[in-house]
Amino acid sequence: MKHADLLRLPLGPGASLALRQRRPASSSPSRFQSISVADTSAFGALYLLDGDAMAAEADEFMIHESLVHIPALSHPSPRQVMVLGGGDGASARELLKHPGVERVLVAELDPGVVAMVRSHLPALPQGAFDARQVSLRFGDAADTLASAQRQGERFDLIVFDLTEADDPACAHLHQMDFLQLCAASLAPHGIIHVQLGSPFYQPDKVASLYRRLGAVFPVLGVSLIHVPVYGGPWLLATCAGDDFREPDEATLVERMAARGIHGLRYYNPALHLASRALPNYIRDLLA
């Protein structure tokens, strides 16, 4: 195999995932970052920002169903939602499966991401950006949220569908001042869902972000999911106020039925609760 046929995705220091490409990756111009789309044998089409994998056709449902349905079904009736990042539209797609959601505000930095997805990966948004409930705002998500907060808007859910916490484009969206702004922007019973990252390949970053979240939010729960293109184990954090109560399995099943949600490929209520059980090495990491 030619070296050029391999796409190497960084996972952590000294480790990468090598994927066979069916054809050379195509790049899209952007003033914010490098955007490219690769066609791989194992994962199908996937898009990358600055060389890091964001989402792949084969397994994107694992991250996006978990990222959305864990907080949305934990909430009794989400109506107003903000997605930080989310330019591929897949989180908005999943949120639209909840009929009570009246508005999804997608705060995406880069118009180039949306343009790339529309032309190369339309299976990710599945038309979500054309839905009447979805509003797309380009620019710094911190500015978008601050503007909404000044206007008195409050959100039932805030979903972090962002690149890694140390990425220059969004590092400030994982710092204390922005996390405090998120907390102040929640409606009663509101939930924030954050990607912590890989506990195996990125332990220091995961532990650091977990500590910051714990300093801001009275309730902090962790879910362990699996996303092959990210290297396997992946952690999500549910952040909420004192009024949060974790629903039991019967309640989750009832809410899914009442909202007419079916046909999911990853998420189910039993897995929702089971994902809270963590291996000892992760417990030690977060202790």
Secondary structure, 3 states (H helix, E strand, C coil): CCHHHEEEEEEECCEEEEEEEEEEEEEECCCCCCEEEEEECCCEEEEEECCEEEEECCCHHHHHHHHHHHHHHHCCCCCEEEEEECCCCHHHHHHCCCCCCCEEEEEECCHHHHHHHHHHCCCCCCCHHHCCCEEEEECCHHHHHHHHHHCCCCEEEEEEECCCCCCCCCHHHHCHHHHHHHHHCEEEEEEEEEEEECCCCCHHHHHHHHHHHHHHCCEEEEEEEEEHHHCEEEEEEEEECCCCCCCCHHHHHHHHHHCCCCCCCCCCHHHHHHCCCCCHHHHHHHC
